[in-house]
Amino acid sequence: MAKRLKVRAISESEKQELERLSRSRTAPQRQVERAKIVLGWLAGETAEAIAEHVGCSTATVYNQAKAFNARGMVWTFGVFSRAAARR
């Protein structure tokens, strides 16, 4: 049985921004992937289905969902860096 992980509740404006990012052809690949992962969770998809749709591993899906829960939209746009996390 697949693990269940909930993504935090998001506002309508956050959802619209995620949807815009998920369709973008000019945004960095990482941002598009992150948006698709979060939208998949919100739609109730399993980690396996999201991973197949996005083209990544299930571990990546879980890690990205956890990061979104912890950091929110800042994480999506890549503003949060590993160096900042160590400070």
Protein Blocks (a to p, Z undefined) as FASTA:
>chain_A
ZZddddddddfklmmmmmmmmmpckbcfklmmmmmmmmmmmnopafklmmmmnopafklm
mmmmmmmmmnommlmnomacfklmmZZ
